Amino acid sequence: MGAGQPPGRRGLLADLSLSAVVAGFVAVVVSYSGPLVIVLAAASAGHLDTAQTSSWIWAISIGSGLTCVGLSLRTRMPVITAWSTPGAALLVTSLGAYSYAEAIGAFVVTGVVIALVGLTGVFGRLMRQVPTAVVSAMLAGILFTFGVGAFASLKSAPWIAGAVLTAYLLGKRWLPRYAVLIALAAGVLASAATSRLDIQLHGVELARPVLTAPAFSVASLIGIAVPMILATLASQNAPGMAVLTASGYRPDDRLLIGSTGVVSTVLAPFGSHAVNLAAITAAICTGPEAHRDPERRYVAGVACGAFYLLVGAFGTTLVVLFAGLPKELVAAVAGTALFGALAGGLSGAVKEERDREPALITFLATASGVTLFGIGSAFWGLVFGVTAHLVLTRRRTPRTTG
């Protein structure tokens, strides 16, 4: 038992497992191989120099790492955080219209508002009104594309994706706790054998954070802060809470949302646009592949945070390690790592017969990938699902006869 641990609670070293560490590593690989590309595109669109871009990557990585480690240890849940992907997508089209200082000011306001929404409990009260089946269906809808992606990769890279899928099945049969690790190793070997690895590391340098004084303008608050607040809460934090809930955990919304908002605010002057709860990468760490014991899966959150901190400390120099991985390898490994979470979401969605149709509507709307008013499909899946639930299950008022 670790120092300061309550009676009956094991320490981190006692709970440590290779499967949980691998889950955390895979989550980081997915983050840096996919969503980070959008951040780099936004930096280019905003004409940021190399130092500012490196500082931005440092800030969102350090923020994600600190919150992953701190919140996972505090709650004993695999709390996975990341930078706001829809927020970064928003910046691709809007960052160039404002000065960098004005963008920093908008980031500060975004962090403050999200912290207040979280700490007051408003966000959690709204989420608790959503039926469990709808939450599970939204989770399944989010992960559906990644599950399909594991097989779609067979078209462009049959040897790589085939090696991942075959190794996963064999691992699941003989060494289920290490199935994802075996799949990842097989995919890397297949990528090397087919000359698809393109990793060129010319040197490693520590990141140098660049502090920028924020400037506030009505235009940047309306053009950046308002849509980023809405997109981050609806498209990131709502699904993030749903993933934890669907996995059987009882997340404290005030602690989780409030903490990410505070960290976002503190790191905003260094370029962090928003740190929030993750959904897709969280599902990798909250499922049975991370560990068969849900009480020991928090180690995956700690490991994910540690890898974030390691990569973030070196800014852009280590990002090339992930950029050099074939996209089919990342898609196949992510898909197989999410099989368990996807199966759990589908199971929870159809468990109660009266909620099956609202759950189906939620699943289809979420899996469609539709974006309306800058807000992603996960939020609209919730909206359509809850609406269907109210329409189909609300009791009719009996008519009186004269």
Secondary structure, 3 states (H helix, E strand, C coil): CCCCCCCCCCCHHHHCCHHHHHHHHHHHHHHHHCHHHHHHHHHHHCCCCHHHHHHHHHHHHHHHHHHHHHHHHHHCCCCCEEECHHHHHHHHHHHHHCCHHHHHHHHHHHHHHHHHHHHCCHHHHHHCCCCHHHHHHHHHHHHHHHHHHHHHHHHHCHHHHHHHHHHHHHHHHHCHHHHHHHHHHHHHHHHHHCCCCCCCCCCCCCCCCCCCCCCCCHHHHHHHHHHHHHHHHHHHHHHHHHHHHHCCCCCCHHHHHHHHHHHHHHHHHHCCCCEEECCHHHHHHHCCCCCCCHHHCHHHHHHHHHHHHHHHHCCCCCHHHHHCCCHHHHHHHHHHHCHHHHHHHHHHHCCCHHHHHHHHHHHHHHHCCCCECCECHHHHHHHHHHHHHHHHHCCCCCCCCC
